[in-house]
């Protein structure tokens, strides 16, 4: 389970409308019949139009400054292992989203009218998407990159020859290109995997647009708060503040597991992935102490995820830390960051 929480954009000034983002989320519906489309939904409603989403989000920004985000984007990307537990991706992920957003509300250390933040205080709209494309941070693209670079250089040579700026045999260069295309380590349907190519298999994931303000448009609820859970005195009163991302990410996994009867492996957990970056010795110790079956599955998942792994895994924890850790962590830092587990 990979989860990101990001403000509407990362530029200096925030857009005053959600129109562009909502339009982006409508891209998969282009050319589809109405019954084939994925519609926006929220806690209590289905088939909500894009126009209504824009109207509701844009109209819920009271007293927010230009440089403050008007909404946040939450992306939930279940793994292939998790998706296999679903009977119907769209129906099941809608059910999960509605439970997940209760966890989101509970992660706020805030009170509204003397009561903890509840799901009814959260204004959000969600949409299921079925497709994903390869990005530059994917291991397939990174490992194909040396071939892509050589191919581009050869194509540049061919262009220079054709335009009279260089000499050479075009046919020979084209044969080299064909060989490089064929030798690239990651292929899909006989073609080298490149950025923008659609990923195969079940790629269902969830996009959520959630207003910065509560449903009453009076209280600011920021999941980007740097305060995890604390109190501050304002105007002579103690006020709770903060959003606990760690608690939200952990509970998101527990909610999925409970909802679909999923048995989560150690390496799939948010806490394990966090330890992998921040406390590798504890991570490797826990990994090697798993029961044999769970350990075998853990290493299978690690290798499938695209993280580099040594051909043979030493038994000694010390050997693992010395021989594998530096190589494994180097690749994983990039992979985990691109997968956005929310650290």
Residue pairs with C-beta under 8 A, 6 or more apart in sequence:
1 76
1 77
1 78
1 79
1 82
1 252
1 253
1 256
1 268
1 270
2 75
2 76
2 77
2 79
2 339
2 340
2 341
3 74
3 75
3 76
3 77
3 248
3 249
3 252
3 340
3 341
3 342
4 73
4 74
4 75
4 340
4 342
5 72
5 73
5 74
5 223
5 224
5 245
5 342
6 72
6 73
6 75
7 14
7 69
7 72
7 73
7 224
8 14
8 15
8 18
8 21
8 69
8 70
8 71
8 72
8 73
9 15
9 69
12 67
13 66
13 67
14 66
14 67
14 68
14 69
14 70
15 70
16 58
16 61
16 66
16 70
17 54
17 58
18 53
18 54
18 57
18 58
18 70
18 71
18 209
19 54
19 58
21 71
21 73
21 209
22 50
22 53
22 54
22 57
22 209
23 50
25 40
25 50
25 127
25 129
25 207
25 209
26 50
28 38
28 129
28 130
28 131
29 37
29 38
38 90
38 127
38 128
38 129
38 130
39 46
39 47
39 48
39 49
39 127
40 47
40 48
40 49
40 50
40 52
40 53
40 125
40 126
40 127
41 47
41 48
41 94
41 97
41 125
41 126
41 127
42 48
42 123
42 124
42 125
42 126
43 98
43 101
43 119
43 120
43 122
43 124
46 94
48 125
53 125
53 209
56 123
56 125
56 211
57 70
57 71
57 123
57 125
57 209
57 211
58 70
59 217
60 123
60 211
60 213
60 215
60 217
61 70
61 211
61 212
61 213
61 217
62 213
62 217
62 218
64 70
64 212
64 213
64 220
68 212
69 212
69 222
69 224
70 211
70 212
71 209
71 210
71 211
71 212
72 209
72 210
72 212
72 222
72 223
72 224
73 207
73 208
73 209
73 210
74 104
74 206
74 207
74 208
74 210
74 223
75 205
75 206
75 207
75 208
75 340
76 93
76 96
76 97
76 100
76 205
76 206
76 208
76 252
77 205
77 206
77 339
78 86
78 93
78 204
78 205
78 256
79 268
80 201
80 202
80 304
81 265
81 268
81 301
82 256
82 260
82 262
83 89
83 202
83 204
84 202
85 260
85 261
85 262
86 92
86 93
86 204
86 260
89 128
89 130
89 202
89 204
90 128
90 204
92 260
93 128
93 204
93 206
94 126
94 128
95 259
96 206
96 255
96 256
96 259
96 260
97 126
97 206
97 208
99 255
99 259
100 252
100 255
100 256
101 119
101 122
101 124
101 126
101 208
102 119
103 248
103 251
103 252
103 255
104 122
104 210
104 223
104 248
105 117
105 118
105 119
105 121
105 122
106 116
106 117
106 247
106 251
107 223
107 243
107 244
107 245
107 247
107 248
107 251
108 116
108 117
108 221
108 223
108 242
108 243
109 227
109 228
109 229
109 230
109 240
109 241
109 242
109 243
109 244
110 116
110 117
110 219
110 221
110 240
110 241
110 242
111 117
111 240
112 121
112 214
112 216
112 219
117 214
117 221
120 215
121 214
121 215
121 216
121 219
121 221
122 210
122 211
122 214
122 215
122 221
123 210
123 211
123 213
123 214
123 215
124 208
124 209
124 210
124 211
125 208
125 209
126 206
126 207
126 208
126 209
127 206
127 207
127 208
128 204
128 205
128 206
129 203
129 204
129 205
129 206
129 207
130 202
130 203
130 204
131 198
131 199
131 203
132 198
132 199
132 203
132 205
133 195
133 196
133 197
133 198
133 199
134 140
134 141
134 193
134 194
134 195
134 196
134 197
134 199
135 141
135 195
135 338
136 142
136 195
137 334
137 335
137 337
137 338
138 306
138 338
139 306
139 307
139 331
139 335
140 186
140 193
140 306
141 186
141 193
141 194
141 195
142 334
143 185
143 186
144 184
144 185
144 186
144 192
144 193
144 194
147 180
147 181
147 183
147 184
147 192
148 184
148 192
148 194
150 180
151 177
151 180
151 181
154 173
154 176
154 177
154 180
155 177
157 166
157 168
157 173
158 170
158 173
158 174
160 166
161 167
161 168
161 170
161 173
162 170
181 191
181 192
184 192
184 193
186 192
186 193
187 193
188 197
188 200
191 197
210 223
212 220
212 221
212 222
213 219
213 220
213 221
214 220
214 221
221 243
222 243
223 243
223 245
223 248
224 243
225 241
225 242
225 243
227 241
227 242
227 243
228 242
228 243
228 244
228 245
228 246
229 240
229 242
229 244
230 240
230 241
230 242
231 238
231 239
231 240
231 241
232 238
232 239
232 241
233 239
245 342
246 270
246 274
249 270
249 341
249 342
250 269
250 270
250 271
252 270
253 264
253 268
253 269
253 270
256 262
257 263
257 264
265 294
265 297
265 298
265 301
266 272
266 286
266 287
266 290
266 294
266 298
267 273
267 287
267 298
267 301
267 302
268 301
270 341
270 342
272 283
272 286
272 287
273 336
273 341
273 343
274 341
274 343
275 282
275 283
275 286
276 283
276 329
276 332
276 336
277 329
277 332
277 333
277 336
277 343
278 343
280 321
280 325
280 329
281 321
284 317
284 320
284 321
284 324
284 325
285 317
287 295
287 298
288 295
288 315
288 317
288 320
290 298
299 309
299 313
302 309
303 309
305 335
306 335
307 328
307 331
307 332
307 335
308 327
308 328
308 330
308 331
309 324
309 328
310 323
310 324
310 327
310 328
313 320
313 324
314 320
314 323
314 324
336 343
